[in-house]
């Protein structure tokens, strides 16, 4: 304040303005300088568009949602994303109710909802296989030992349910009559139920898979390694969202694709994020999950193909014959992702 008084005096302003008024002016100037950064921060936050995104699995398959959030990539594209966890097929319910605008979850659950009349549409497939393994307790010696046993799924209609049926049928058994199923609530809970002796096995994904094998449980079949294309992990929204908020969806997809690239290029960061969301501190298991799932299964550009959708309908038709006449194209929309390609965004990410 003294220096300010000297400046006013040197310019002959003390004669024109009382010192009291000068002090008040200086106080306002200092306050403005202190407050302005906060105003800018609040203004920036106000510019971000809020978006609720649901992920349905606490596993490495959800990296395409976790990394853009943790790395600040959603914010880069003007989005304030609230990532919500809802297990299995119930994630689609959050979309139908309007609680979330985009879901990262089972493509099969999306198709089932669409068949029931819900306005849900698949806009991308980040993983087009079933990235899970059928794991059983050590006493299961062979295929015949599976008959009559109880297995766990996160939720009926979820990928763990669909995948379990596929795995059992690969062994020549009828999943409808040869096994029993109970809901556990999530993938980590499937392993917990096995440890408690409630079930004999289930479909498990990484990093819970690595933990199960470490504990001595048996991996009978890795569904990700069989020749079977399926919308294992899909990006799902509503037709209404696509129509009324196309720019928001465009920015979300850009953030997702950039997040996938970032995840693969920054293994240490991705492993830390995996540990945070899965509540796992075993770096060795997390690194294994990174290599097998993030590098092995998550696709750089999550395009959708008709064979994937045909696989879903074929599976559902086994229980509901009316589905055989359904057109696979009614369950997905290629336009939002194709727009990114037309804009040259994908080429910018992957010049080669």
Secondary structure, 3 states (H helix, E strand, C coil): CHHHHHHHHHCCCCCCCCHHHHHHHHHHHHHHHHHHHHHHHHHHHHHCEEEEEEECCCCHHHHHHHHHHHCCHHHHCCEEEEEEECCHHHHHHHHHHCCCCEEEECHHHHHHHHHCCCCCEEEEEEECCCCCEEEECCCCCCHHHHCCCEEEECCCCCHHHHHHHHHHHHCCCCCCCCCEEEECCCHHHHHHHHHCCCCCEEEECCCHHHHHHHCCCEEEEEHHHCCCCCCCEEEEECHHHHHHCHHHHHHHHHHHHHHHHHHHHCHHHHHHHHHHHHCCCCHHHHHHHHHHHHCCCCCCCCCCCHHHHHHHHHHHHCCCHHHHHCCHHHHECCHHHHHHHHCCHHHHHCCC
